[in-house]
């Protein structure tokens, strides 16, 4: 951890934000036990997952991650974050709280700096948390923080405001009836506010975005994120070059242990005993595949083709299920050759299957997609991937569930969850309906569904034999 | 940033191709002819003047300019063959020899080099002479062999390599931090030192993504009735890229098969990160949905964002009502109008209209086109004062957006390392390419045959060559795109250099 600047001393306690920018590592001594404890508290959440060791179960950041993937609405998320923070980070003494905040953040930087995936996840969650806490600050303290981030944007003049007033109004109204009339706007190069541009929440003119005061959070969050991103890369460099070795008997085992299990098993290594053979695959699809994979599988059998997104989602899933590379090639070939011919399959498609198994190119062994990734994908024309609970119309979803044998009361419950955007809960309910058994852990990953299904079926088989 | 007066603003069309959209289409067993389509509003109700392009003839035989109808029938390449080319219809030796000639005499190596150097090929002290060498190219060779990470230090190296390898397709990738040929040396450190640093902002619109809303063609086929979907997409995007994002140097290219590519070449665009590219792509995204989602356009909110409103008023509405309704017969049969009715979230309204139209005999409808009549009825029902429900407020717009709004391939735009086919590439089997401005389109088929005939005459009369389609394309590329771009690059480079010099002078003064 490097020292960038000494910590800013708050001049006026009333105005000074309680929010740290984590610019510099604290010059504090931290006991080793507190090290792990603070980090765990910060990561705490409210989801029980028996698969994980108890000491690592509850995570604030995990809680946020979970809430987001369940499609919680913004006001629900705010409530959730506030509960999580209160439950795990609050301290009577505000300076103690500040300490815990800062220390735990830096500890987690060590934990999450080490791979691209870890960094990406940590960045997203910390930024989300930051945004939520920024909104709670007063306008003066927000402006103070803005200047901390060196955002030298001046508010637009009254004259300029008059010329674009109508368009600004139009944008405000287009984003929702609850937006209040704003009169303070900043003119900002669009590169600084990608989220606002992406959501069409700002008026755009000749490369500038007109950002309302209440959207300033986005500006600051982008800077926060970019600073943290750079810091994580530096931390990683330092970790691999000096710290890891030096701390091999002290911090290193804790740090490495802290990061496994928090994101859940990623199913990148199929278990030894779970190899499946081609002749079983149809039967397995109808008994144990979650709806998203079942749909892709059926469409593949029907059309003898899938577009890229579908090939990735299904292909990686099958890999984790235990389909060996040779079998995978045979399977995809048997379907695709009916549409494009064997030769074209060999030429155009087999490469990417081998790529998925880490046999080509930079030889990364790609990990199968977890639910949150599938839910946030963007299927387009001709695509069948994505999460059916999110991406299907109600009618199509009804039909698809019917094909799985789900009906009646169960179906209604599931559709209810879908309407309130609890997609993973809907999938869990589907599991329960299909297997006539409960699923305590909640579905986070298609391969988790598959394994749970196989386990349940095996238990049933044993019970009846 | 003020608009560069030399830059291409689509209302001020260069003379070469005339204005408004022109489409040269190969009708079955006939030669290429030019057609006009309905002029579009320029925003203030003006209609552009239509100008005719000369008719192009197909030359089915090598080396002869005459054509007989028998020969013509033999040598037509069916559009369907684009998917499954049958080698038997193309004379052997055609591909390799003509490619060689094409790359030897016609392919504009120097212009491509000048373009992609962005001014760094000059003598100015601020020029970065490593710049061009850090650009990745990829070649697809005969027998579909694909080679990546090709790079060249200068125009001569590039030309020699292309002429030697005769690629069927050339793709352009990003500019990397180091020469791609040296990438392995940097990959070991694991710090991502080999990474893209510049890349044009690109868009890809593919006609086959519109298969669910066009009934005239599907897949790789394109015709007079559905091609306008491309031109209006270009209009919508081009306007937004200039007016909303402030970009000036935009190149639109026919992708050689069934769609268009857009290259935004401003320095500011080239330096965008992946996240910023994704943001722009999302700004443009309206149509959402895979195969299983019925309602693919959702326009929530009491009013539209100014970008969508402008696109709707200036381009989409007029096109839908004035052209698409009739040319695609959107209401003429039950399957077709069912598709539109599915977009209406209110069951009772949808079934009311369904009953009304199912019961209607063609003869009982007045002389007016059935599509127009039914569309008016639908609008009347949805927009009448009775409809206060949220979901219905924007339904008419949603329908129009569903059928006409541009459908982008998001993945192409989001990543800096995405490779895209180079302009002026000619595939010997299809032999189709064109350069176009947002309004005008010219498709040249059997380019090699015609142009090679012409190029033989080049030394005798420069005029003749320039009046060929390739000549025009290159001239257009140079005057409307390349010159303004390079001028702007030079200015940018000079001002940056001057300010650096000034800074160091000030430092010395201490």
Interface residues (C-beta under 8 A of the other chain):
Chain A: X167 X170 X171 X173 X174 X175 X176 X177 X190 X191 X194 X195 X197 X198 X199 X200 X203 X204 X205 X206 X207 X208 X233 X237 X295 X347 X378 X379 X380 X381 X382 X383 X384 X385 X386 X388 X391 X392 X393 X395 X396 X397 X400
Chain B: X1 X144 X191 X209 X210 X211 X212 X243 X244 X245 X246 X247 X268 X272 X273 X275 X276 X278 X279 X280 X282 X283 X287 X288 X289 X290 X291 X292 X293 X294 X295 X300 X301 X302 X303 X304 X305 X306 X307 X308 X309 X407 X409 X410
